[in-house]
Amino acid sequence: MATNGYHDLTMTSTPASQSESFPSISADNEESDVTEIESLCVNCEKQGTTKFLFIKIPFYREVILSSFSCPHCFNSNNEIQSAGQIQVKGIRITLTVKKTEDLDRQVVRSDVANVCIPELKFEIPASSQKGTLTTVEGIIQRAVDGLEHQQPLRRAMDPDMAEKLDKFIESLKKLLQLEESFTLTIDDPTGNSFVENPKAPCSDPNLKVMYYVRTLEQDQELGIKADTIEDPETEINGATPIADETDNNELDLTNEVVSFPTNCPECHEPCTTNMKLVKIPHFKEVIIMATNCDKCGHRSNEVKSGSGFEPKGKIIKLHVTDPIDMSRDVLKSETCTILIPELDVETGGMAISGKFTTVEGLLGDLKDMMVGSNPFVGGDSDQSKKLIEFGKRLDEYATGNTPFTLILDDPNSNSFIQNICTPDPDPSLTEEEYVRSYEQNEMLGLNDMKTEDYC
């Protein structure tokens, strides 16, 4: 039954049928299948028409576009729903709106995303609106339209409340006139929201993106089951050691590979993740996790710190001057920021998951993230041309024939670049420790951590 002018659609499919159900959007694709159904109009209670389009946005993910129209009262509505998976981490996007161009930034907002404007103490709670593909101006204008909708009735029933709302609506309209700058924050636990960066692939000082690990309550709200340990002495989340047990029946991660069941992030079929504790020479212990899916062939690896929080952060600078630098081992933790000053590129912490790779491999991951994950890239746009040129420069750097500087800024000091001159100092490699800021401690969850008189 339609509840808001169109049907709420939930869809599941196997990987084999997903590519067929979601063709890539293209100007040459004139035969996109549009599904039409009759649905009740909530405005006049007569039959209208809802159209569904299952499409894949290049460099983004599968989405469901729906549009409702009523031929009787001309009421219309549209929305966008993500048909892809819930991302591994949630995302918090903070945009400082200073000029008219910022109001025109395109925004993908999922239906579980929370939108906030701190200057007005204004908040659009999660699940209060359907997911939309809009702009910053569109989000504010939709809020204004929603508040003005029942104002005539409020003026008759509760004049005081209507007067207060009129003042607040006027404050929202002033935001669109940009008399003063303001902040727009989108917090999406599914990680499926997005705000356009018109300067991509370069960093945008007005746009901050932070990835975070969801809480148990957020996982439960999204319908994600959390594994529980029924017998901690014999089972760790279903983990089973592949190698033989030690004589004292204790799990020795330094000499054993531990395997536990999980679901493939691509096809969602059951697969196995292997985990092992590894000691990196001249560094510290890390946990390497590798997933291999026999169904779709997906492979991934991730690195977690095997130690606690370091007292200080660390900045590592590598001056690449020779192709041999491309083969240096690199440990990039999930809290580490990557910077390349020559390209004016900076990735936020957690933008790329923790991994053990090489300098060349890290540049490849950076290209996949910056070029391959932008949903508004395609065609002959200037932004698309800039990203293509950015990808070519990264490919040029990956040969090692063009000098550049690679900087790893890790507030938890769990990242590492191999010193090929060990035990002597490496003239191309420098390390510098620093005291973390309050914001960095907040990202690591240290500000609320109690360590004194703990019992």
Buried (B, 14 or more C-beta within 10 A) or exposed (E): EBEEBBBEBEEEBEBEEBEEBBBBBEEEEEEEEEEEBEBBBBBEEEEBBBBBBBBBBBBBBBBBBBBBBBEEEEBEBBBBBBBBBBBBBBBBBBBBBEEEEBBEBBBBBBBBBBBBBEEBEBEBEBEEBBBBBBBBBBBBBBBBEEBEEEBEEBBEEEEEEBEEBBEBBEEBEEBBEBEEEBBBBBBBBBBBBBBBBBBBBBBBEBBBBBBBEBEEEBBEBEEEEEEEEEEEEEEBEEBEBEEEEEEEEEEEBEEBBBBBEBBBBBBBBEBBBBBBBBEBEEBBEBBBBBBBBEBBEBEBBBBBBBEEBBEEBBBBBBBBBEEEBBEBBBBBBBBBBBBBEEBEBBBBBBBBBBBBBBBBBBBBBBBEBBBEBBBBBBEEEEBBEBBEEBBEBBEEBBEBEEEBBBBBBBBBBBBBBBBBEEEEEBEBBEBEEEEBEEEBBEBBEBEEEEEEEEE
